[in-house]
């Protein structure tokens, strides 16, 4: 899967939870895993929205899809 989000925010997350330094390899792996999870939540949220007969994605769709993951 192509990485499409910038790496900076992922590095900041890792440092915020205690990492002093983050290798490029670790950053790439972390970003790839998180992007996959984000895509899965988004896909499920869209499915829930369509099932409800809506074209608009709402916060509840996101919350419900996150809980299903």
N, CA, C and O atoms as a GROMACS GRO file, in nm:
protein
  276
    1UNK      N    1   0.085  -0.119   0.000
    1UNK     CA    2   0.000   0.000   0.000
    1UNK      C    3   0.089   0.124   0.000
    1UNK      O    4   0.186   0.133   0.075
    2UNK      N    5   0.055   0.218  -0.084
    2UNK     CA    6   0.132   0.341  -0.091
    2UNK      C    7   0.103   0.427   0.032
    2UNK      O    8  -0.011   0.442   0.075
    3UNK      N    9   0.208   0.483   0.085
    3UNK     CA   10   0.191   0.574   0.199
    3UNK      C   11   0.155   0.711   0.144
    3UNK      O   12   0.225   0.765   0.059
    4UNK      N   13   0.045   0.767   0.194
    4UNK     CA   14  -0.001   0.895   0.141
    4UNK      C   15  -0.006   1.005   0.245
    4UNK      O   16  -0.030   1.120   0.211
    5UNK      N   17   0.015   0.971   0.373
    5UNK     CA   18   0.017   1.073   0.477
    5UNK      C   19   0.161   1.111   0.510
    5UNK      O   20   0.250   1.027   0.501
    6UNK      N   21   0.185   1.237   0.548
    6UNK     CA   22   0.321   1.278   0.583
    6UNK      C   23   0.371   1.205   0.708
    6UNK      O   24   0.292   1.169   0.795
    7UNK      N   25   0.501   1.184   0.716
    7UNK     CA   26   0.562   1.108   0.824
    7UNK      C   27   0.574   1.187   0.955
    7UNK      O   28   0.577   1.128   1.063
    8UNK      N   29   0.579   1.319   0.946
    8UNK     CA   30   0.599   1.403   1.064
    8UNK      C   31   0.502   1.375   1.179
    8UNK      O   32   0.546   1.356   1.292
    9UNK      N   33   0.372   1.372   1.152
    9UNK     CA   34   0.278   1.346   1.261
    9UNK      C   35   0.299   1.210   1.327
    9UNK      O   36   0.281   1.197   1.448
   10UNK      N   37   0.335   1.109   1.249
   10UNK     CA   38   0.360   0.977   1.306
   10UNK      C   39   0.483   0.979   1.397
   10UNK      O   40   0.484   0.916   1.503
   11UNK      N   41   0.584   1.050   1.354
   11UNK     CA   42   0.705   1.061   1.437
   11UNK      C   43   0.672   1.134   1.567
   11UNK      O   44   0.720   1.095   1.674
   12UNK      N   45   0.592   1.240   1.559
   12UNK     CA   46   0.554   1.314   1.680
   12UNK      C   47   0.475   1.226   1.776
   12UNK      O   48   0.492   1.235   1.897
   13UNK      N   49   0.388   1.141   1.723
   13UNK     CA   50   0.313   1.049   1.809
   13UNK      C   51   0.408   0.957   1.882
   13UNK      O   52   0.397   0.940   2.004
   14UNK      N   53   0.502   0.898   1.810
   14UNK     CA   54   0.597   0.805   1.873
   14UNK      C   55   0.682   0.875   1.979
   14UNK      O   56   0.710   0.818   2.085
   15UNK      N   57   0.722   0.998   1.951
   15UNK     CA   58   0.802   1.072   2.049
   15UNK      C   59   0.718   1.115   2.168
   15UNK      O   60   0.767   1.119   2.281
   16UNK      N   61   0.593   1.146   2.144
   16UNK     CA   62   0.505   1.188   2.253
   16UNK      C   63   0.485   1.075   2.355
   16UNK      O   64   0.466   1.101   2.474
   17UNK      N   65   0.488   0.950   2.307
   17UNK     CA   66   0.469   0.837   2.398
   17UNK      C   67   0.600   0.785   2.456
   17UNK      O   68   0.602   0.684   2.525
   18UNK      N   69   0.711   0.857   2.427
   18UNK     CA   70   0.835   0.825   2.495
   18UNK      C   71   0.956   0.789   2.411
   18UNK      O   72   1.066   0.775   2.466
   19UNK      N   73   0.941   0.773   2.281
   19UNK     CA   74   1.058   0.739   2.198
   19UNK      C   75   1.151   0.861   2.191
   19UNK      O   76   1.108   0.972   2.161
   20UNK      N   77   1.278   0.839   2.219
   20UNK     CA   78   1.377   0.948   2.209
   20UNK      C   79   1.415   0.972   2.063
   20UNK      O   80   1.426   1.086   2.018
   21UNK      N   81   1.435   0.861   1.991
   21UNK     CA   82   1.469   0.869   1.849
   21UNK      C   83   1.389   0.761   1.776
   21UNK      O   84   1.353   0.659   1.834
   22UNK      N   85   1.362   0.786   1.649
   22UNK     CA   86   1.285   0.691   1.570
   22UNK      C   87   1.357   0.668   1.438
   22UNK      O   88   1.383   0.763   1.363
   23UNK      N   89   1.390   0.542   1.409
   23UNK     CA   90   1.458   0.511   1.282
   23UNK      C   91   1.360   0.528   1.167
   23UNK      O   92   1.238   0.521   1.186
   24UNK      N   93   1.412   0.549   1.048
   24UNK     CA   94   1.327   0.563   0.930
   24UNK      C   95   1.248   0.436   0.904
   24UNK      O   96   1.133   0.441   0.861
   25UNK      N   97   1.311   0.321   0.932
   25UNK     CA   98   1.242   0.193   0.913
   25UNK      C   99   1.124   0.180   1.009
   25UNK      O  100   1.015   0.138   0.968
   26UNK      N  101   1.144   0.214   1.135
   26UNK     CA  102   1.037   0.208   1.234
   26UNK      C  103   0.925   0.305   1.198
   26UNK      O  104   0.807   0.273   1.210
   27UNK      N  105   0.962   0.422   1.154
   27UNK     CA  106   0.864   0.523   1.116
   27UNK      C  107   0.780   0.476   0.997
   27UNK      O  108   0.659   0.494   0.994
   28UNK      N  109   0.847   0.416   0.899
   28UNK     CA  110   0.778   0.364   0.782
   28UNK      C  111   0.679   0.255   0.821
   28UNK      O  112   0.565   0.255   0.775
   29UNK      N  113   0.722   0.161   0.904
   29UNK     CA  114   0.636   0.051   0.946
   29UNK      C  115   0.516   0.102   1.026
   29UNK      O  116   0.402   0.062   1.003
   30UNK      N  117   0.542   0.192   1.121
   30UNK     CA  118   0.435   0.250   1.203
   30UNK      C  119   0.333   0.322   1.114
   30UNK      O  120   0.213   0.302   1.130
   31UNK      N  121   0.382   0.404   1.023
   31UNK     CA  122   0.294   0.480   0.935
   31UNK      C  123   0.210   0.386   0.847
   31UNK      O  124   0.091   0.410   0.827
   32UNK      N  125   0.272   0.281   0.796
   32UNK     CA  126   0.200   0.186   0.711
   32UNK      C  127   0.087   0.118   0.788
   32UNK      O  128  -0.025   0.108   0.738
   33UNK      N  129   0.117   0.073   0.909
   33UNK     CA  130   0.015   0.007   0.991
   33UNK      C  131  -0.099   0.103   1.026
   33UNK      O  132  -0.216   0.067   1.015
   34UNK      N  133  -0.064   0.224   1.066
   34UNK     CA  134  -0.167   0.321   1.104
   34UNK      C  135  -0.252   0.362   0.984
   34UNK      O  136  -0.374   0.378   0.998
   35UNK      N  137  -0.191   0.378   0.868
   35UNK     CA  138  -0.267   0.413   0.749
   35UNK      C  139  -0.364   0.301   0.712
   35UNK      O  140  -0.478   0.328   0.674
   36UNK      N  141  -0.322   0.177   0.725
   36UNK     CA  142  -0.411   0.064   0.697
   36UNK      C  143  -0.530   0.065   0.792
   36UNK      O  144  -0.644   0.044   0.750
   37UNK      N  145  -0.504   0.091   0.920
   37UNK     CA  146  -0.613   0.097   1.018
   37UNK      C  147  -0.708   0.212   0.986
   37UNK      O  148  -0.830   0.196   0.995
   38UNK      N  149  -0.654   0.328   0.951
   38UNK     CA  150  -0.738   0.443   0.916
   38UNK      C  151  -0.825   0.414   0.794
   38UNK      O  152  -0.943   0.451   0.792
   39UNK      N  153  -0.769   0.350   0.696
   39UNK     CA  154  -0.845   0.316   0.575
   39UNK      C  155  -0.957   0.218   0.608
   39UNK      O  156  -1.068   0.232   0.558
   40UNK      N  157  -0.928   0.120   0.693
   40UNK     CA  158  -1.031   0.023   0.731
   40UNK      C  159  -1.146   0.091   0.806
   40UNK      O  160  -1.263   0.061   0.780
   41UNK      N  161  -1.114   0.181   0.896
   41UNK     CA  162  -1.219   0.255   0.969
   41UNK      C  163  -1.300   0.339   0.871
   41UNK      O  164  -1.423   0.343   0.879
   42UNK      N  165  -1.233   0.406   0.779
   42UNK     CA  166  -1.302   0.491   0.682
   42UNK      C  167  -1.395   0.408   0.593
   42UNK      O  168  -1.510   0.447   0.568
   43UNK      N  169  -1.346   0.295   0.544
   43UNK     CA  170  -1.429   0.209   0.458
   43UNK      C  171  -1.553   0.161   0.533
   43UNK      O  172  -1.663   0.164   0.478
   44UNK      N  173  -1.536   0.117   0.656
   44UNK     CA  174  -1.648   0.069   0.735
   44UNK      C  175  -1.747   0.183   0.762
   44UNK      O  176  -1.868   0.162   0.758
   45UNK      N  177  -1.696   0.302   0.789
   45UNK     CA  178  -1.783   0.417   0.813
   45UNK      C  179  -1.867   0.450   0.689
   45UNK      O  180  -1.985   0.480   0.701
   46UNK      N  181  -1.807   0.443   0.574
   46UNK     CA  182  -1.880   0.469   0.449
   46UNK      C  183  -1.987   0.362   0.429
   46UNK      O  184  -2.099   0.393   0.388
   47UNK      N  185  -1.953   0.238   0.457
   47UNK     CA  186  -2.050   0.129   0.446
   47UNK      C  187  -2.170   0.154   0.539
   47UNK      O  188  -2.285   0.137   0.499
   48UNK      N  189  -2.142   0.193   0.663
   48UNK     CA  190  -2.249   0.221   0.758
   48UNK      C  191  -2.338   0.336   0.710
   48UNK      O  192  -2.460   0.331   0.723
   49UNK      N  193  -2.275   0.439   0.656
   49UNK     CA  194  -2.350   0.554   0.606
   49UNK      C  195  -2.441   0.513   0.491
   49UNK      O  196  -2.558   0.553   0.486
   50UNK      N  197  -2.388   0.434   0.398
   50UNK     CA  198  -2.469   0.388   0.284
   50UNK      C  199  -2.583   0.299   0.332
   50UNK      O  200  -2.696   0.309   0.283
   51UNK      N  201  -2.554   0.213   0.427
   51UNK     CA  202  -2.657   0.124   0.480
   51UNK      C  203  -2.772   0.203   0.544
   51UNK      O  204  -2.888   0.162   0.537
   52UNK      N  205  -2.737   0.315   0.604
   52UNK     CA  206  -2.840   0.400   0.666
   52UNK      C  207  -2.912   0.487   0.563
   52UNK      O  208  -3.003   0.562   0.598
   53UNK      N  209  -2.873   0.475   0.436
   53UNK     CA  210  -2.940   0.551   0.331
   53UNK      C  211  -2.895   0.696   0.322
   53UNK      O  212  -2.966   0.780   0.268
   54UNK      N  213  -2.775   0.724   0.375
   54UNK     CA  214  -2.724   0.861   0.372
   54UNK      C  215  -2.606   0.871   0.277
   54UNK      O  216  -2.534   0.774   0.254
   55UNK      N  217  -2.587   0.990   0.223
   55UNK     CA  218  -2.468   1.020   0.144
   55UNK      C  219  -2.363   1.090   0.229
   55UNK      O  220  -2.245   1.094   0.195
   56UNK      N  221  -2.409   1.144   0.341
   56UNK     CA  222  -2.320   1.219   0.430
   56UNK      C  223  -2.268   1.129   0.540
   56UNK      O  224  -2.344   1.061   0.609
   57UNK      N  225  -2.138   1.130   0.557
   57UNK     CA  226  -2.072   1.056   0.664
   57UNK      C  227  -2.083   1.140   0.792
   57UNK      O  228  -2.052   1.259   0.791
   58UNK      N  229  -2.127   1.078   0.902
   58UNK     CA  230  -2.141   1.152   1.027
   58UNK      C  231  -2.049   1.091   1.133
   58UNK      O  232  -1.996   0.981   1.116
   59UNK      N  233  -2.032   1.164   1.241
   59UNK     CA  234  -1.944   1.119   1.348
   59UNK      C  235  -1.980   0.984   1.404
   59UNK      O  236  -1.892   0.905   1.438
   60UNK      N  237  -2.108   0.956   1.413
   60UNK     CA  238  -2.153   0.827   1.465
   60UNK      C  239  -2.104   0.712   1.377
   60UNK      O  240  -2.073   0.604   1.428
   61UNK      N  241  -2.097   0.734   1.245
   61UNK     CA  242  -2.044   0.631   1.154
   61UNK      C  243  -1.899   0.599   1.189
   61UNK      O  244  -1.858   0.483   1.191
   62UNK      N  245  -1.822   0.704   1.215
   62UNK     CA  246  -1.681   0.687   1.249
   62UNK      C  247  -1.669   0.613   1.382
   62UNK      O  248  -1.591   0.518   1.395
   63UNK      N  249  -1.747   0.657   1.482
   63UNK     CA  250  -1.741   0.591   1.613
   63UNK      C  251  -1.779   0.443   1.605
   63UNK      O  252  -1.712   0.358   1.664
   64UNK      N  253  -1.885   0.414   1.532
   64UNK     CA  254  -1.929   0.275   1.519
   64UNK      C  255  -1.827   0.191   1.443
   64UNK      O  256  -1.801   0.076   1.478
   65UNK      N  257  -1.769   0.248   1.338
   65UNK     CA  258  -1.669   0.171   1.261
   65UNK      C  259  -1.544   0.148   1.342
   65UNK      O  260  -1.481   0.043   1.328
   66UNK      N  261  -1.505   0.244   1.425
   66UNK     CA  262  -1.387   0.225   1.510
   66UNK      C  263  -1.411   0.113   1.609
   66UNK      O  264  -1.322   0.033   1.635
   67UNK      N  265  -1.531   0.106   1.663
   67UNK     CA  266  -1.564   0.002   1.760
   67UNK      C  267  -1.565  -0.136   1.697
   67UNK      O  268  -1.542  -0.236   1.766
   68UNK      N  269  -1.592  -0.144   1.566
   68UNK     CA  270  -1.594  -0.273   1.498
   68UNK      C  271  -1.453  -0.324   1.468
   68UNK      O  272  -1.435  -0.443   1.439
   69UNK      N  273  -1.354  -0.238   1.475
   69UNK     CA  274  -1.216  -0.277   1.441
   69UNK      C  275  -1.151  -0.352   1.552
   69UNK      O  276  -1.036  -0.393   1.540
   0.00000   0.00000   0.00000
